[in-house]
Amino acid sequence: MSLWTKILEKLGFKPAAAQPAPAPKSAAGPSGGPKSTYVPGGPRPTTGGPMPWAPKAPAPISAVDVVGKLEALANKNPQDLNWKRSIVDLLKLLGLESSLAERKELAIELGCPADKMGDSAQMNEWLHKTVLRKLAENGGNIPRELLD
């Protein structure tokens, strides 16, 4: 399991639900009558009830209270960890391995530019910002000042 997946799990992000396979279409329409002859771009038949070809709305992303969870963990932790500024402290707070090797693996997984990989300070800074940004993209409540 990747370190990024472990971060998501520790913070309570749920994996995307598997979409069920569509039911096989029968020759009969929804009411048992003949199958619709709808042609994309052509006129739509006017029948009562939902249109079987209507696109389904995407499932909304549920927000994850990242800040609340990290603050609660920080309050319980005997170490003074600054998760808002340090990728090492963020990983430690989540109970994950924070070694340079693990951080390099995470940086590669998240697409760190090669010029930052040779300097651990630059890599760490990039990695911290990228992890927070990706958490926000996945529905986490990350304050704007941590994303800039």
Backbone as a printed PyTorch tensor [residue, N CA C, xyz], in Angstrom:
tensor([[[  0.8480,  -1.1740,   0.0000],
         [  0.0000,   0.0000,   0.0000],
         [  0.8950,   1.2390,   0.0000]],

        [[  0.5540,   2.1950,  -0.8290],
         [  1.3770,   3.3940,  -0.9530],
         [  1.2290,   4.2980,   0.2800]],

        [[  2.2340,   5.1270,   0.4870],
         [  2.1930,   6.0490,   1.6140],
         [  1.0430,   7.0450,   1.4470]],

        [[  0.7780,   7.4790,   0.2200],
         [ -0.3330,   8.4000,  -0.0260],
         [ -1.6670,   7.7510,   0.3820]],

        [[ -1.8510,   6.4880,   0.0390],
         [ -3.0780,   5.7750,   0.4190],
         [ -3.1800,   5.6720,   1.9380]],

        [[ -2.0610,   5.4300,   2.5930],
         [ -2.0550,   5.3630,   4.0600],
         [ -2.4460,   6.7040,   4.6670]],

        [[ -1.9580,   7.8050,   4.0960],
         [ -2.3140,   9.1420,   4.5900],
         [ -3.8220,   9.3390,   4.4730]],

        [[ -4.3660,   9.0200,   3.3080],
         [ -5.8060,   9.1750,   3.0950],
         [ -6.6100,   8.3410,   4.0920]],

        [[ -6.2050,   7.1060,   4.2980],
         [ -6.9240,   6.2350,   5.2330],
         [ -6.8480,   6.7590,   6.6590]],

        [[ -5.6760,   7.2050,   7.0850],
         [ -5.5030,   7.7100,   8.4540],
         [ -6.3900,   8.9210,   8.7130]],

        [[ -6.6470,   9.7030,   7.6600],
         [ -7.4660,  10.9090,   7.8160],
         [ -8.9530,  10.6470,   7.5760]],

        [[ -9.3030,   9.4240,   7.2320],
         [-10.7210,   9.0810,   7.0850],
         [-11.2930,   9.2860,   5.7020]],

        [[-10.4360,   9.4260,   4.6880],
         [-10.9430,   9.5110,   3.3220],
         [-11.3700,   8.1160,   2.9020]],

        [[-12.5270,   8.0240,   2.2910],
         [-13.0540,   6.7370,   1.8450],
         [-12.6510,   6.5140,   0.4010]],

        [[-12.2680,   5.2690,   0.0620],
         [-11.9480,   5.0010,  -1.3410],
         [-13.1900,   5.1840,  -2.1930]],

        [[-12.9870,   5.5480,  -3.4380],
         [-14.1220,   5.7410,  -4.3470],
         [-14.9180,   4.4510,  -4.4170]],

        [[-16.2330,   4.5740,  -4.2790],
         [-17.0960,   3.3910,  -4.3170],
         [-17.0760,   2.8020,  -5.7180]],

        [[-17.0030,   1.5130,  -5.7740],
         [-17.0190,   0.8420,  -7.0700],
         [-18.3950,   1.0260,  -7.6970]],

        [[-18.3860,   1.3850,  -8.9430],
         [-19.6470,   1.5800,  -9.6430],
         [-20.1970,   0.2180, -10.0430]],

        [[-21.4730,  -0.0550,  -9.7280],
         [-22.0370,  -1.3330, -10.1420],
         [-22.1360,  -1.4010, -11.6610]],

        [[-22.0130,  -2.5920, -12.1910],
         [-22.1350,  -2.7760, -13.6410],
         [-23.5630,  -2.4550, -14.0420]],

        [[-23.7600,  -1.8160, -15.2060],
         [-25.1180,  -1.5030, -15.6300],
         [-25.9040,  -2.7740, -15.8970]],

        [[-27.1940,  -2.7120, -15.5980],
         [-28.0680,  -3.8630, -15.8300],
         [-28.1920,  -4.0850, -17.3270]],

        [[-28.2620,  -5.3420, -17.7430],
         [-28.4150,  -5.6010, -19.1780],
         [-29.7320,  -5.0450, -19.6740]],

        [[-29.7020,  -4.5160, -20.8800],
         [-30.9090,  -3.9390, -21.4790],
         [-31.7180,  -5.0510, -22.1220]],

        [[-33.0200,  -4.9610, -21.9390],
         [-33.8800,  -5.9480, -22.5850],
         [-34.4840,  -5.3280, -23.8360]],

        [[-35.1130,  -6.1330, -24.6410],
         [-35.7370,  -5.6350, -25.8640],
         [-36.9790,  -4.8270, -25.5490]],

        [[-37.5110,  -4.9810, -24.3640],
         [-38.7220,  -4.2540, -23.9910],
         [-38.3440,  -2.9640, -23.2810]],

        [[-39.1680,  -1.9580, -23.4120],
         [-38.9550,  -0.6920, -22.7250],
         [-39.2900,  -0.8230, -21.2540]],

        [[-39.2350,   0.2910, -20.4960],
         [-39.4580,   0.2340, -19.0670],
         [-40.8490,  -0.2550, -18.6810]],

        [[-41.8400,  -0.0720, -19.5420],
         [-43.1920,  -0.5040, -19.1950],
         [-43.5440,  -1.8390, -19.8260]],

        [[-42.5540,  -2.5160, -20.4020],
         [-42.8230,  -3.8020, -21.0380],
         [-43.1680,  -3.6510, -22.5000]],

        [[-43.3310,  -2.4230, -22.9710],
         [-43.6670,  -2.1610, -24.3620],
         [-42.4290,  -2.2080, -25.2230]],

        [[-42.5300,  -1.7410, -26.4610],
         [-41.3860,  -1.7910, -27.3590],
         [-40.2600,  -0.8830, -26.8640]],

        [[-39.0410,  -1.2610, -27.1990],
         [-37.8520,  -0.5110, -26.8040],
         [-37.8670,   0.8490, -27.4890]],

        [[-37.3890,   1.8650, -26.7940],
         [-37.3390,   3.2150, -27.3360],
         [-36.4120,   3.2490, -28.5430]],

        [[-36.7180,   4.0950, -29.4870],
         [-35.8730,   4.2660, -30.6600],
         [-35.1660,   5.5980, -30.6160]],

        [[-34.8000,   6.0510, -29.4480],
         [-34.1350,   7.3340, -29.2740],
         [-32.8040,   7.3450, -30.0200]],

        [[-32.5600,   8.4160, -30.7430],
         [-31.3040,   8.6160, -31.4510],
         [-30.6700,   9.8760, -30.8760]],

        [[-29.4030,   9.8150, -30.4310],
         [-28.7670,  11.0170, -29.8970],
         [-28.8550,  12.1550, -30.8940]],

        [[-29.2290,  13.3240, -30.4090],
         [-29.3730,  14.4910, -31.2600],
         [-30.7580,  14.5930, -31.8800]],

        [[-31.5270,  13.5360, -31.8190],
         [-32.8720,  13.5380, -32.3910],
         [-33.8870,  13.9110, -31.3310]],

        [[-35.1620,  13.9060, -31.6860],
         [-36.1920,  14.2480, -30.7010],
         [-36.2930,  13.1810, -29.6260]],

        [[-36.5430,  13.6070, -28.4330],
         [-36.7020,  12.6670, -27.3130],
         [-38.1660,  12.2740, -27.1870]],

        [[-38.4250,  11.0140, -26.9400],
         [-39.8150,  10.6200, -26.7220],
         [-40.3310,  11.2410, -25.4290]],

        [[-41.5850,  11.5400, -25.3970],
         [-42.1650,  12.1430, -24.1960],
         [-43.0160,  11.1120, -23.4960]],

        [[-42.4060,  10.4520, -22.5370],
         [-43.1260,   9.4770, -21.7390],
         [-43.0480,   9.9330, -20.3040]],

        [[-43.9500,   9.4760, -19.5070],
         [-43.9010,   9.8030, -18.0900],
         [-42.7590,   9.0460, -17.4310]],

        [[-42.1920,   9.5870, -16.3940],
         [-41.1460,   8.8990, -15.6480],
         [-39.7650,   9.2860, -16.1240]],

        [[-38.7640,   8.7310, -15.4790],
         [-37.3930,   9.1010, -15.7910],
         [-36.9370,   8.5320, -17.1310]],

        [[-36.0820,   9.2590, -17.7770],
         [-35.5090,   8.8030, -19.0430],
         [-34.3950,   7.8140, -18.7140]],

        [[-34.4180,   6.6110, -19.2680],
         [-33.4180,   5.6060, -18.9170],
         [-32.0110,   5.9770, -19.3690]],

        [[-31.8620,   6.8860, -20.3220],
         [-30.5450,   7.2440, -20.8250],
         [-30.0090,   8.5230, -20.1950]],

        [[-30.7920,   9.1170, -19.3020],
         [-30.3680,  10.3670, -18.6680],
         [-29.1080,  10.1080, -17.8370]],

        [[-28.1080,  10.9870, -17.9620],
         [-26.8860,  10.7810, -17.1740],
         [-27.1570,  10.9430, -15.6950]],

        [[-26.4590,  10.1460, -14.9170],
         [-26.6090,  10.2370, -13.4670],
         [-25.6780,  11.3170, -12.9450]],

        [[-26.1410,  12.0360, -11.9500],
         [-25.3170,  13.0720, -11.3350],
         [-24.1700,  12.4090, -10.5850]],

        [[-22.9770,  12.9960, -10.6450],
         [-21.8620,  12.4020,  -9.9010],
         [-22.1250,  12.4780,  -8.4020]],

        [[-21.6200,  11.4830,  -7.7070],
         [-21.7800,  11.4720,  -6.2510],
         [-20.9550,  12.6080,  -5.6570]],

        [[-21.5200,  13.3790,  -4.7450],
         [-20.7590,  14.4770,  -4.1600],
         [-19.6100,  13.9600,  -3.3020]],

        [[-18.5130,  14.7180,  -3.3030],
         [-17.3770,  14.3680,  -2.4600],
         [-17.7250,  14.7850,  -1.0370]],

        [[-17.5770,  13.8750,  -0.1180],
         [-17.8610,  14.2340,   1.2590],
         [-16.6350,  14.9090,   1.8460]],

        [[-16.8470,  16.0010,   2.5350],
         [-15.7520,  16.7530,   3.1320],
         [-15.1870,  15.9900,   4.3270]],

        [[-13.8830,  16.0510,   4.4560],
         [-13.2000,  15.4240,   5.5770],
         [-12.5950,  16.5380,   6.4110]],

        [[-12.8400,  16.4940,   7.7050],
         [-12.3230,  17.5160,   8.6080],
         [-10.8640,  17.2100,   8.9400]],

        [[ -9.9830,  17.4800,   7.9810],
         [ -8.5600,  17.2000,   8.1280],
         [ -7.9900,  17.9960,   9.2910]],

        [[ -8.2860,  19.2800,   9.3280],
         [ -7.7400,  20.1410,  10.3760],
         [ -8.1850,  19.6590,  11.7540]],

        [[ -9.4630,  19.3600,  11.9060],
         [ -9.9750,  18.8760,  13.1850],
         [ -9.3000,  17.5880,  13.6220]],

        [[ -9.1310,  16.6640,  12.6740],
         [ -8.4970,  15.3900,  13.0020],
         [ -7.0300,  15.5800,  13.3840]],

        [[ -6.3180,  16.4150,  12.6350],
         [ -4.9060,  16.6320,  12.9380],
         [ -4.7220,  17.3950,  14.2440]],

        [[ -5.5840,  18.3650,  14.5030],
         [ -5.4980,  19.1080,  15.7740],
         [ -5.7870,  18.1850,  16.9570]],

        [[ -6.7620,  17.3010,  16.8010],
         [ -7.0770,  16.3510,  17.8790],
         [ -5.8910,  15.4200,  18.1250]],

        [[ -5.2650,  14.9430,  17.0600],
         [ -4.0880,  14.0910,  17.2090],
         [ -2.9330,  14.8580,  17.8570]],

        [[ -2.7530,  16.1140,  17.4610],
         [ -1.6750,  16.9360,  18.0170],
         [ -1.8880,  17.1830,  19.5070]],

        [[ -3.1370,  17.3750,  19.9230],
         [ -3.4410,  17.6080,  21.3410],
         [ -3.1450,  16.3820,  22.1980]],

        [[ -3.2600,  15.1940,  21.6130],
         [ -3.0130,  13.9490,  22.3460],
         [ -1.5440,  13.5290,  22.3020]],

        [[ -0.7750,  14.1170,  21.3890],
         [  0.6050,  13.6900,  21.1800],
         [  1.5460,  14.4060,  22.1550]],

        [[  2.4350,  13.6780,  22.8110],
         [  3.3530,  14.3150,  23.7570],
         [  4.4190,  15.1820,  23.0730]],

        [[  4.6810,  14.9350,  21.7910],
         [  5.6420,  15.7500,  21.0520],
         [  4.9710,  17.0250,  20.5460]],

        [[  5.7580,  18.0630,  20.3820],
         [  5.2580,  19.3170,  19.8200],
         [  5.4750,  19.2540,  18.3090]],

        [[  4.4950,  18.7200,  17.5860],
         [  4.6290,  18.5170,  16.1450],
         [  3.9200,  19.6250,  15.3780]],

        [[  4.6250,  20.2360,  14.4450],
         [  4.0770,  21.3300,  13.6480],
         [  3.6400,  20.7980,  12.2770]],

        [[  2.5110,  20.1370,  12.2200],
         [  2.0130,  19.5340,  10.9940],
         [  1.6790,  20.5630,   9.9230]],

        [[  1.4500,  21.8200,  10.3350],
         [  1.0850,  22.8630,   9.3700],
         [  2.2770,  23.3130,   8.5290]],

        [[  3.4940,  23.0040,   8.9510],
         [  4.6940,  23.4590,   8.2450],
         [  5.6620,  22.3420,   7.8730]],

        [[  5.5150,  21.1630,   8.4820],
         [  6.5110,  20.1070,   8.2960],
         [  5.8740,  18.8030,   7.8390]],

        [[  6.3770,  18.2710,   6.7150],
         [  5.8820,  16.9760,   6.2400],
         [  6.3000,  15.8680,   7.2010]],

        [[  7.4820,  15.9950,   7.7990],
         [  7.9400,  14.9810,   8.7560],
         [  6.9860,  14.9500,   9.9520]],

        [[  6.6540,  16.1250,  10.4940],
         [  5.7380,  16.1790,  11.6370],
         [  4.3390,  15.6950,  11.2650]],

        [[  3.9010,  16.0050,  10.0580],
         [  2.5890,  15.5410,   9.6030],
         [  2.5500,  14.0140,   9.5630]],

        [[  3.5810,  13.4130,   8.9950],
         [  3.6380,  11.9430,   8.9290],
         [  3.7330,  11.3250,  10.3180]],

        [[  4.5550,  11.9180,  11.1890],
         [  4.6710,  11.4140,  12.5620],
         [  3.3320,  11.4910,  13.2850]],

        [[  2.6270,  12.5950,  13.1080],
         [  1.3390,  12.7820,  13.7630],
         [  0.3390,  11.7100,  13.3330]],

        [[  0.4460,  11.2820,  12.0800],
         [ -0.4440,  10.2390,  11.5650],
         [  0.0400,   8.8340,  11.9130]],

        [[  1.1890,   8.7470,  12.5910],
         [  1.7210,   7.4420,  12.9610],
         [  2.3420,   6.7040,  11.7930]],

        [[  2.8260,   7.4630,  10.8060],
         [  3.4290,   6.8670,   9.6150],
         [  4.9410,   7.0730,   9.6250]],

        [[  5.6300,   6.2300,   8.9110],
         [  7.0800,   6.3230,   8.7790],
         [  7.4350,   7.6470,   8.0940]],

        [[  8.3870,   8.3820,   8.6620],
         [  8.7500,   9.6830,   8.1030],
         [ 10.2020,   9.7400,   7.6460]],

        [[ 10.8220,   8.5840,   7.4330],
         [ 12.2280,   8.5530,   7.0220],
         [ 12.3990,   9.2130,   5.6560]],

        [[ 13.6290,   9.5860,   5.3600],
         [ 13.9320,  10.1980,   4.0690],
         [ 13.5460,   9.2590,   2.9280]],

        [[ 13.8000,   7.9830,   3.0870],
         [ 13.4510,   7.0070,   2.0420],
         [ 11.9400,   6.9950,   1.7920]],

        [[ 11.1560,   7.0160,   2.8590],
         [  9.6910,   7.0210,   2.7090],
         [  9.2130,   8.3200,   2.0680]],

        [[  9.8060,   9.4460,   2.4780],
         [  9.4150,  10.7350,   1.8950],
         [  9.7880,  10.8040,   0.4230]],

        [[ 10.9400,  10.2460,   0.0650],
         [ 11.3240,  10.2250,  -1.3490],
         [ 10.3420,   9.3790,  -2.1610]],

        [[  9.9440,   8.2500,  -1.6030],
         [  8.9630,   7.3990,  -2.2840],
         [  7.6470,   8.1380,  -2.4870]],

        [[  7.2030,   8.8600,  -1.4640],
         [  5.9660,   9.6430,  -1.5660],
         [  6.1250,  10.7610,  -2.5940]],

        [[  7.2830,  11.4100,  -2.5860],
         [  7.5360,  12.4870,  -3.5460],
         [  7.4820,  11.9630,  -4.9760]],

        [[  8.0640,  10.8070,  -5.2050],
         [  8.0260,  10.2000,  -6.5390],
         [  6.5820,   9.8690,  -6.9090]],

        [[  5.8560,   9.2890,  -5.9610],
         [  4.4550,   8.9110,  -6.1950],
         [  3.5990,  10.1250,  -6.5650]],

        [[  3.8810,  11.2730,  -5.9480],
         [  3.0790,  12.4730,  -6.1820],
         [  3.6380,  13.3540,  -7.2990]],

        [[  4.7490,  12.9320,  -7.9160],
         [  5.2610,  13.6410,  -9.0800],
         [  6.1850,  14.8110,  -8.7810]],

        [[  7.0020,  14.6900,  -7.7730],
         [  7.9350,  15.7640,  -7.4280],
         [  8.9020,  16.0120,  -8.5840]],

        [[  9.1470,  17.2780,  -8.9230],
         [ 10.1140,  17.5810,  -9.9820],
         [ 11.5060,  17.0570,  -9.6170]],

        [[ 12.2230,  16.5780, -10.6000],
         [ 13.5430,  15.9820, -10.3860],
         [ 14.5180,  16.9530,  -9.7270]],

        [[ 14.4330,  18.2450, -10.0530],
         [ 15.3760,  19.2130,  -9.4830],
         [ 15.1980,  19.3950,  -7.9820]],

        [[ 14.0510,  19.0330,  -7.4410],
         [ 13.8170,  19.1470,  -5.9910],
         [ 14.1920,  17.8630,  -5.2500]],

        [[ 14.2810,  16.7660,  -5.9660],
         [ 14.5500,  15.4800,  -5.3260],
         [ 15.9600,  15.4070,  -4.7380]],

        [[ 16.9170,  16.1500,  -5.2880],
         [ 18.2850,  16.1040,  -4.7980],
         [ 18.5290,  16.9270,  -3.5460]],

        [[ 17.5830,  17.7900,  -3.1870],
         [ 17.7210,  18.6560,  -2.0140],
         [ 16.5640,  18.3280,  -1.0710]],

        [[ 16.8660,  17.6800,   0.0430],
         [ 15.7820,  17.2060,   0.9200],
         [ 14.9250,  18.3490,   1.4550]],

        [[ 15.5090,  19.5190,   1.6920],
         [ 14.7080,  20.6480,   2.1900],
         [ 13.7010,  21.0980,   1.1350]],

        [[ 14.1490,  21.2190,  -0.1160],
         [ 13.2280,  21.6120,  -1.1880],
         [ 12.1740,  20.5370,  -1.4270]],

        [[ 12.6090,  19.2730,  -1.3910],
         [ 11.6660,  18.1740,  -1.5820],
         [ 10.6210,  18.1810,  -0.4700]],

        [[ 11.0630,  18.3640,   0.7720],
         [ 10.1290,  18.3750,   1.9020],
         [  9.1170,  19.5010,   1.7750]],

        [[  9.5880,  20.6850,   1.3830],
         [  8.6790,  21.8260,   1.2280],
         [  7.6570,  21.5400,   0.1330]],

        [[  8.1300,  21.0360,  -1.0130],
         [  7.2290,  20.7000,  -2.1090],
         [  6.2420,  19.6200,  -1.6760]],

        [[  6.7580,  18.6250,  -0.9910],
         [  5.9390,  17.4930,  -0.5700],
         [  4.8460,  17.9300,   0.3960]],

        [[  5.1810,  18.7730,   1.3570],
         [  4.1940,  19.2470,   2.3290],
         [  3.0720,  19.9980,   1.6290]],

        [[  3.4290,  20.9440,   0.7600],
         [  2.4150,  21.7230,   0.0280],
         [  1.5660,  20.8190,  -0.8610]],

        [[  2.2080,  19.8660,  -1.5120],
         [  1.4830,  18.9820,  -2.4260],
         [  0.5250,  18.0670,  -1.6700]],

        [[  0.9570,  17.5230,  -0.5450],
         [  0.0740,  16.6560,   0.2480],
         [ -1.1480,  17.4480,   0.7090]],

        [[ -0.9390,  18.6510,   1.2280],
         [ -2.0740,  19.4680,   1.6800],
         [ -2.9940,  19.8270,   0.5170]],

        [[ -2.4120,  20.1830,  -0.6380],
         [ -3.2190,  20.5320,  -1.8060],
         [ -4.0380,  19.3300,  -2.2710]],

        [[ -3.4120,  18.1500,  -2.3120],
         [ -4.1280,  16.9510,  -2.7510],
         [ -5.2130,  16.5370,  -1.7490]],

        [[ -4.9670,  16.7680,  -0.4710],
         [ -6.0120,  16.5010,   0.5200],
         [ -7.2090,  17.4110,   0.2690]],

        [[ -6.9330,  18.6840,  -0.0370],
         [ -8.0160,  19.6240,  -0.3420],
         [ -8.7610,  19.2020,  -1.6090]],

        [[ -8.0240,  18.7680,  -2.6260],
         [ -8.6510,  18.3190,  -3.8740],
         [ -9.5430,  17.0990,  -3.6610]],

        [[ -9.2440,  16.3220,  -2.6430],
         [-10.0190,  15.1170,  -2.3520],
         [-11.1300,  15.3600,  -1.3310]],

        [[-11.3980,  16.6160,  -1.0200],
         [-12.5000,  16.9340,  -0.1150],
         [-12.0890,  17.2930,   1.2960]],

        [[-10.8100,  17.4710,   1.5410],
         [-10.3500,  17.8570,   2.8740],
         [-10.4520,  19.3600,   3.0750]],

        [[-10.7260,  19.7650,   4.2990],
         [-10.8550,  21.1960,   4.6090],
         [ -9.5000,  21.7640,   5.0080]],

        [[ -8.7210,  22.1400,   4.0370],
         [ -7.4070,  22.7130,   4.2990],
         [ -7.5280,  24.2260,   4.1600]],

        [[ -7.1250,  24.9830,   5.1860],
         [ -7.2030,  26.4480,   5.0960],
         [ -6.3550,  26.9880,   3.9340]],

        [[ -6.8490,  28.0260,   3.2900],
         [ -6.1800,  28.6210,   2.1320],
         [ -4.7430,  29.0160,   2.4470]],

        [[ -4.4900,  29.5410,   3.6510],
         [ -3.1240,  29.9870,   3.9870],
         [ -2.1090,  28.8320,   4.0060]],

        [[ -2.5880,  27.6090,   4.1600],
         [ -1.6840,  26.4520,   4.1120],
         [ -1.4510,  25.9600,   2.6860]],

        [[ -2.2730,  26.4290,   1.7670],
         [ -2.1620,  25.9920,   0.3910],
         [ -1.3310,  26.9490,  -0.4650]],

        [[ -1.1190,  28.1670,   0.0140],
         [ -0.3670,  29.1690,  -0.7620],
         [  1.1150,  29.0000,  -0.6120]]])
